[in-house]
Amino acid sequence: MKPEQIYQDLKDLAEKLDVTVSEQSFRASGFPVRSGACLIKGKMHCIIDRNIGLQGKIKVLAKNLVNLAHENIYVKPEVRDVILKYDKGEKKLEAKA
């Protein structure tokens, strides 16, 4: 599976889990900022630096989806493998569906 398709499938999964994914340019912020997840008004967001490469975007998104309960949602095996690559055995968080 092509990296572009994996990234799109990860974004689709995030949407199903009620996680907003956005790409922003961090260059103009004036201080060091990293991609990752945050809560804004009780809603989960994954904000990704648009200037990082595709593999970096996949890594950020997969690392932030791994702890959300997605076992009851169909995920392509290749995409599930990418997500599980970042599983550290932490407790899964319940996603709002």
Chimera marker file (.cmm) of the C-alpha trace (Angstrom):
<marker_set name="trace">
<marker id="1" x="0.000" y="0.000" z="0.000" r="1" g="1" b="0" radius="0.5"/>
<marker id="2" x="1.315" y="3.449" z="-0.898" r="1" g="1" b="0" radius="0.5"/>
<marker id="3" x="2.160" y="5.875" z="1.919" r="1" g="1" b="0" radius="0.5"/>
<marker id="4" x="-0.349" y="8.405" z="0.550" r="1" g="1" b="0" radius="0.5"/>
<marker id="5" x="-3.149" y="5.831" z="0.907" r="1" g="1" b="0" radius="0.5"/>
<marker id="6" x="-2.024" y="4.843" z="4.412" r="1" g="1" b="0" radius="0.5"/>
<marker id="7" x="-2.064" y="8.497" z="5.470" r="1" g="1" b="0" radius="0.5"/>
<marker id="8" x="-5.535" y="9.010" z="3.983" r="1" g="1" b="0" radius="0.5"/>
<marker id="9" x="-6.835" y="5.847" z="5.700" r="1" g="1" b="0" radius="0.5"/>
<marker id="10" x="-5.398" y="7.064" z="9.022" r="1" g="1" b="0" radius="0.5"/>
<marker id="11" x="-7.163" y="10.412" z="8.551" r="1" g="1" b="0" radius="0.5"/>
<marker id="12" x="-10.408" y="8.571" z="7.732" r="1" g="1" b="0" radius="0.5"/>
<marker id="13" x="-10.058" y="6.490" z="10.898" r="1" g="1" b="0" radius="0.5"/>
<marker id="14" x="-9.435" y="9.643" z="12.928" r="1" g="1" b="0" radius="0.5"/>
<marker id="15" x="-12.640" y="11.130" z="11.541" r="1" g="1" b="0" radius="0.5"/>
<marker id="16" x="-14.585" y="8.007" z="12.561" r="1" g="1" b="0" radius="0.5"/>
<marker id="17" x="-13.127" y="8.385" z="16.064" r="1" g="1" b="0" radius="0.5"/>
<marker id="18" x="-14.209" y="12.063" z="16.191" r="1" g="1" b="0" radius="0.5"/>
<marker id="19" x="-10.626" y="13.331" z="16.027" r="1" g="1" b="0" radius="0.5"/>
<marker id="20" x="-10.061" y="16.444" z="13.934" r="1" g="1" b="0" radius="0.5"/>
<marker id="21" x="-6.856" y="16.254" z="11.885" r="1" g="1" b="0" radius="0.5"/>
<marker id="22" x="-5.347" y="19.460" z="10.568" r="1" g="1" b="0" radius="0.5"/>
<marker id="23" x="-2.047" y="20.398" z="9.002" r="1" g="1" b="0" radius="0.5"/>
<marker id="24" x="-0.571" y="23.742" z="10.010" r="1" g="1" b="0" radius="0.5"/>
<marker id="25" x="2.690" y="25.506" z="9.263" r="1" g="1" b="0" radius="0.5"/>
<marker id="26" x="4.663" y="25.852" z="12.494" r="1" g="1" b="0" radius="0.5"/>
<marker id="27" x="7.500" y="27.871" z="10.935" r="1" g="1" b="0" radius="0.5"/>
<marker id="28" x="5.967" y="31.263" z="11.669" r="1" g="1" b="0" radius="0.5"/>
<marker id="29" x="5.229" y="30.479" z="15.328" r="1" g="1" b="0" radius="0.5"/>
<marker id="30" x="8.564" y="31.850" z="16.502" r="1" g="1" b="0" radius="0.5"/>
<marker id="31" x="9.131" y="29.091" z="19.049" r="1" g="1" b="0" radius="0.5"/>
<marker id="32" x="9.618" y="25.321" z="18.892" r="1" g="1" b="0" radius="0.5"/>
<marker id="33" x="6.337" y="23.502" z="18.272" r="1" g="1" b="0" radius="0.5"/>
<marker id="34" x="5.814" y="19.776" z="17.713" r="1" g="1" b="0" radius="0.5"/>
<marker id="35" x="3.026" y="17.918" z="15.986" r="1" g="1" b="0" radius="0.5"/>
<marker id="36" x="0.651" y="15.969" z="18.188" r="1" g="1" b="0" radius="0.5"/>
<marker id="37" x="-2.729" y="15.636" z="19.828" r="1" g="1" b="0" radius="0.5"/>
<marker id="38" x="-4.507" y="18.070" z="22.098" r="1" g="1" b="0" radius="0.5"/>
<marker id="39" x="-7.959" y="18.740" z="23.510" r="1" g="1" b="0" radius="0.5"/>
<marker id="40" x="-9.707" y="21.929" z="22.468" r="1" g="1" b="0" radius="0.5"/>
<marker id="41" x="-13.042" y="22.591" z="24.171" r="1" g="1" b="0" radius="0.5"/>
<marker id="42" x="-13.336" y="18.880" z="24.960" r="1" g="1" b="0" radius="0.5"/>
<marker id="43" x="-12.720" y="17.722" z="21.380" r="1" g="1" b="0" radius="0.5"/>
<marker id="44" x="-9.613" y="15.772" z="20.347" r="1" g="1" b="0" radius="0.5"/>
<marker id="45" x="-7.449" y="17.359" z="17.652" r="1" g="1" b="0" radius="0.5"/>
<marker id="46" x="-4.308" y="16.079" z="15.977" r="1" g="1" b="0" radius="0.5"/>
<marker id="47" x="-2.329" y="18.995" z="14.610" r="1" g="1" b="0" radius="0.5"/>
<marker id="48" x="0.448" y="18.064" z="12.201" r="1" g="1" b="0" radius="0.5"/>
<marker id="49" x="3.242" y="20.261" z="10.874" r="1" g="1" b="0" radius="0.5"/>
<marker id="50" x="2.571" y="20.485" z="7.154" r="1" g="1" b="0" radius="0.5"/>
<marker id="51" x="6.301" y="20.913" z="6.486" r="1" g="1" b="0" radius="0.5"/>
<marker id="52" x="7.305" y="17.432" z="7.659" r="1" g="1" b="0" radius="0.5"/>
<marker id="53" x="7.479" y="14.551" z="5.203" r="1" g="1" b="0" radius="0.5"/>
<marker id="54" x="4.721" y="12.065" z="4.568" r="1" g="1" b="0" radius="0.5"/>
<marker id="55" x="6.347" y="9.366" z="6.715" r="1" g="1" b="0" radius="0.5"/>
<marker id="56" x="6.525" y="11.854" z="9.592" r="1" g="1" b="0" radius="0.5"/>
<marker id="57" x="2.842" y="12.692" z="9.200" r="1" g="1" b="0" radius="0.5"/>
<marker id="58" x="1.966" y="8.984" z="9.215" r="1" g="1" b="0" radius="0.5"/>
<marker id="59" x="4.011" y="8.482" z="12.377" r="1" g="1" b="0" radius="0.5"/>
<marker id="60" x="2.396" y="11.403" z="14.215" r="1" g="1" b="0" radius="0.5"/>
<marker id="61" x="-1.119" y="10.337" z="13.315" r="1" g="1" b="0" radius="0.5"/>
<marker id="62" x="-0.560" y="6.632" z="14.055" r="1" g="1" b="0" radius="0.5"/>
<marker id="63" x="1.026" y="7.414" z="17.436" r="1" g="1" b="0" radius="0.5"/>
<marker id="64" x="-1.990" y="9.505" z="18.374" r="1" g="1" b="0" radius="0.5"/>
<marker id="65" x="-4.565" y="6.971" z="17.195" r="1" g="1" b="0" radius="0.5"/>
<marker id="66" x="-2.976" y="3.942" z="18.857" r="1" g="1" b="0" radius="0.5"/>
<marker id="67" x="-4.424" y="4.750" z="22.281" r="1" g="1" b="0" radius="0.5"/>
<marker id="68" x="-7.955" y="5.329" z="21.035" r="1" g="1" b="0" radius="0.5"/>
<marker id="69" x="-10.348" y="2.390" z="21.091" r="1" g="1" b="0" radius="0.5"/>
<marker id="70" x="-10.599" y="1.485" z="17.407" r="1" g="1" b="0" radius="0.5"/>
<marker id="71" x="-10.958" y="-2.297" z="17.691" r="1" g="1" b="0" radius="0.5"/>
<marker id="72" x="-14.643" y="-2.199" z="16.661" r="1" g="1" b="0" radius="0.5"/>
<marker id="73" x="-13.945" y="-0.223" z="13.488" r="1" g="1" b="0" radius="0.5"/>
<marker id="74" x="-12.763" y="-1.931" z="10.324" r="1" g="1" b="0" radius="0.5"/>
<marker id="75" x="-9.224" y="-0.873" z="9.490" r="1" g="1" b="0" radius="0.5"/>
<marker id="76" x="-7.276" y="-2.276" z="6.561" r="1" g="1" b="0" radius="0.5"/>
<marker id="77" x="-4.632" y="-4.754" z="7.772" r="1" g="1" b="0" radius="0.5"/>
<marker id="78" x="-1.747" y="-2.659" z="6.417" r="1" g="1" b="0" radius="0.5"/>
<marker id="79" x="-3.033" y="0.417" z="8.247" r="1" g="1" b="0" radius="0.5"/>
<marker id="80" x="-3.663" y="-1.530" z="11.461" r="1" g="1" b="0" radius="0.5"/>
<marker id="81" x="-0.058" y="-2.776" z="11.284" r="1" g="1" b="0" radius="0.5"/>
<marker id="82" x="1.174" y="0.817" z="11.082" r="1" g="1" b="0" radius="0.5"/>
<marker id="83" x="-0.922" y="1.792" z="14.108" r="1" g="1" b="0" radius="0.5"/>
<marker id="84" x="0.128" y="-1.251" z="16.131" r="1" g="1" b="0" radius="0.5"/>
<marker id="85" x="3.763" y="-0.444" z="15.419" r="1" g="1" b="0" radius="0.5"/>
<marker id="86" x="3.375" y="2.417" z="17.920" r="1" g="1" b="0" radius="0.5"/>
<marker id="87" x="1.356" y="0.465" z="20.536" r="1" g="1" b="0" radius="0.5"/>
<marker id="88" x="3.115" y="0.584" z="23.881" r="1" g="1" b="0" radius="0.5"/>
<marker id="89" x="0.457" y="-1.459" z="25.678" r="1" g="1" b="0" radius="0.5"/>
<marker id="90" x="-1.123" y="1.568" z="27.321" r="1" g="1" b="0" radius="0.5"/>
<marker id="91" x="-4.780" y="1.620" z="28.281" r="1" g="1" b="0" radius="0.5"/>
<marker id="92" x="-7.050" y="2.444" z="25.366" r="1" g="1" b="0" radius="0.5"/>
<marker id="93" x="-9.117" y="5.620" z="25.572" r="1" g="1" b="0" radius="0.5"/>
<marker id="94" x="-12.770" y="5.460" z="24.672" r="1" g="1" b="0" radius="0.5"/>
<marker id="95" x="-13.487" y="7.346" z="21.492" r="1" g="1" b="0" radius="0.5"/>
<marker id="96" x="-16.736" y="9.238" z="21.056" r="1" g="1" b="0" radius="0.5"/>
<marker id="97" x="-18.733" y="7.647" z="18.265" r="1" g="1" b="0" radius="0.5"/>
<link id1="1" id2="2" r="1" g="1" b="0" radius="0.2"/>
<link id1="2" id2="3" r="1" g="1" b="0" radius="0.2"/>
<link id1="3" id2="4" r="1" g="1" b="0" radius="0.2"/>
<link id1="4" id2="5" r="1" g="1" b="0" radius="0.2"/>
<link id1="5" id2="6" r="1" g="1" b="0" radius="0.2"/>
<link id1="6" id2="7" r="1" g="1" b="0" radius="0.2"/>
<link id1="7" id2="8" r="1" g="1" b="0" radius="0.2"/>
<link id1="8" id2="9" r="1" g="1" b="0" radius="0.2"/>
<link id1="9" id2="10" r="1" g="1" b="0" radius="0.2"/>
<link id1="10" id2="11" r="1" g="1" b="0" radius="0.2"/>
<link id1="11" id2="12" r="1" g="1" b="0" radius="0.2"/>
<link id1="12" id2="13" r="1" g="1" b="0" radius="0.2"/>
<link id1="13" id2="14" r="1" g="1" b="0" radius="0.2"/>
<link id1="14" id2="15" r="1" g="1" b="0" radius="0.2"/>
<link id1="15" id2="16" r="1" g="1" b="0" radius="0.2"/>
<link id1="16" id2="17" r="1" g="1" b="0" radius="0.2"/>
<link id1="17" id2="18" r="1" g="1" b="0" radius="0.2"/>
<link id1="18" id2="19" r="1" g="1" b="0" radius="0.2"/>
<link id1="19" id2="20" r="1" g="1" b="0" radius="0.2"/>
<link id1="20" id2="21" r="1" g="1" b="0" radius="0.2"/>
<link id1="21" id2="22" r="1" g="1" b="0" radius="0.2"/>
<link id1="22" id2="23" r="1" g="1" b="0" radius="0.2"/>
<link id1="23" id2="24" r="1" g="1" b="0" radius="0.2"/>
<link id1="24" id2="25" r="1" g="1" b="0" radius="0.2"/>
<link id1="25" id2="26" r="1" g="1" b="0" radius="0.2"/>
<link id1="26" id2="27" r="1" g="1" b="0" radius="0.2"/>
<link id1="27" id2="28" r="1" g="1" b="0" radius="0.2"/>
<link id1="28" id2="29" r="1" g="1" b="0" radius="0.2"/>
<link id1="29" id2="30" r="1" g="1" b="0" radius="0.2"/>
<link id1="30" id2="31" r="1" g="1" b="0" radius="0.2"/>
<link id1="31" id2="32" r="1" g="1" b="0" radius="0.2"/>
<link id1="32" id2="33" r="1" g="1" b="0" radius="0.2"/>
<link id1="33" id2="34" r="1" g="1" b="0" radius="0.2"/>
<link id1="34" id2="35" r="1" g="1" b="0" radius="0.2"/>
<link id1="35" id2="36" r="1" g="1" b="0" radius="0.2"/>
<link id1="36" id2="37" r="1" g="1" b="0" radius="0.2"/>
<link id1="37" id2="38" r="1" g="1" b="0" radius="0.2"/>
<link id1="38" id2="39" r="1" g="1" b="0" radius="0.2"/>
<link id1="39" id2="40" r="1" g="1" b="0" radius="0.2"/>
<link id1="40" id2="41" r="1" g="1" b="0" radius="0.2"/>
<link id1="41" id2="42" r="1" g="1" b="0" radius="0.2"/>
<link id1="42" id2="43" r="1" g="1" b="0" radius="0.2"/>
<link id1="43" id2="44" r="1" g="1" b="0" radius="0.2"/>
<link id1="44" id2="45" r="1" g="1" b="0" radius="0.2"/>
<link id1="45" id2="46" r="1" g="1" b="0" radius="0.2"/>
<link id1="46" id2="47" r="1" g="1" b="0" radius="0.2"/>
<link id1="47" id2="48" r="1" g="1" b="0" radius="0.2"/>
<link id1="48" id2="49" r="1" g="1" b="0" radius="0.2"/>
<link id1="49" id2="50" r="1" g="1" b="0" radius="0.2"/>
<link id1="50" id2="51" r="1" g="1" b="0" radius="0.2"/>
<link id1="51" id2="52" r="1" g="1" b="0" radius="0.2"/>
<link id1="52" id2="53" r="1" g="1" b="0" radius="0.2"/>
<link id1="53" id2="54" r="1" g="1" b="0" radius="0.2"/>
<link id1="54" id2="55" r="1" g="1" b="0" radius="0.2"/>
<link id1="55" id2="56" r="1" g="1" b="0" radius="0.2"/>
<link id1="56" id2="57" r="1" g="1" b="0" radius="0.2"/>
<link id1="57" id2="58" r="1" g="1" b="0" radius="0.2"/>
<link id1="58" id2="59" r="1" g="1" b="0" radius="0.2"/>
<link id1="59" id2="60" r="1" g="1" b="0" radius="0.2"/>
<link id1="60" id2="61" r="1" g="1" b="0" radius="0.2"/>
<link id1="61" id2="62" r="1" g="1" b="0" radius="0.2"/>
<link id1="62" id2="63" r="1" g="1" b="0" radius="0.2"/>
<link id1="63" id2="64" r="1" g="1" b="0" radius="0.2"/>
<link id1="64" id2="65" r="1" g="1" b="0" radius="0.2"/>
<link id1="65" id2="66" r="1" g="1" b="0" radius="0.2"/>
<link id1="66" id2="67" r="1" g="1" b="0" radius="0.2"/>
<link id1="67" id2="68" r="1" g="1" b="0" radius="0.2"/>
<link id1="68" id2="69" r="1" g="1" b="0" radius="0.2"/>
<link id1="69" id2="70" r="1" g="1" b="0" radius="0.2"/>
<link id1="70" id2="71" r="1" g="1" b="0" radius="0.2"/>
<link id1="71" id2="72" r="1" g="1" b="0" radius="0.2"/>
<link id1="72" id2="73" r="1" g="1" b="0" radius="0.2"/>
<link id1="73" id2="74" r="1" g="1" b="0" radius="0.2"/>
<link id1="74" id2="75" r="1" g="1" b="0" radius="0.2"/>
<link id1="75" id2="76" r="1" g="1" b="0" radius="0.2"/>
<link id1="76" id2="77" r="1" g="1" b="0" radius="0.2"/>
<link id1="77" id2="78" r="1" g="1" b="0" radius="0.2"/>
<link id1="78" id2="79" r="1" g="1" b="0" radius="0.2"/>
<link id1="79" id2="80" r="1" g="1" b="0" radius="0.2"/>
<link id1="80" id2="81" r="1" g="1" b="0" radius="0.2"/>
<link id1="81" id2="82" r="1" g="1" b="0" radius="0.2"/>
<link id1="82" id2="83" r="1" g="1" b="0" radius="0.2"/>
<link id1="83" id2="84" r="1" g="1" b="0" radius="0.2"/>
<link id1="84" id2="85" r="1" g="1" b="0" radius="0.2"/>
<link id1="85" id2="86" r="1" g="1" b="0" radius="0.2"/>
<link id1="86" id2="87" r="1" g="1" b="0" radius="0.2"/>
<link id1="87" id2="88" r="1" g="1" b="0" radius="0.2"/>
<link id1="88" id2="89" r="1" g="1" b="0" radius="0.2"/>
<link id1="89" id2="90" r="1" g="1" b="0" radius="0.2"/>
<link id1="90" id2="91" r="1" g="1" b="0" radius="0.2"/>
<link id1="91" id2="92" r="1" g="1" b="0" radius="0.2"/>
<link id1="92" id2="93" r="1" g="1" b="0" radius="0.2"/>
<link id1="93" id2="94" r="1" g="1" b="0" radius="0.2"/>
<link id1="94" id2="95" r="1" g="1" b="0" radius="0.2"/>
<link id1="95" id2="96" r="1" g="1" b="0" radius="0.2"/>
<link id1="96" id2="97" r="1" g="1" b="0" radius="0.2"/>
</marker_set>
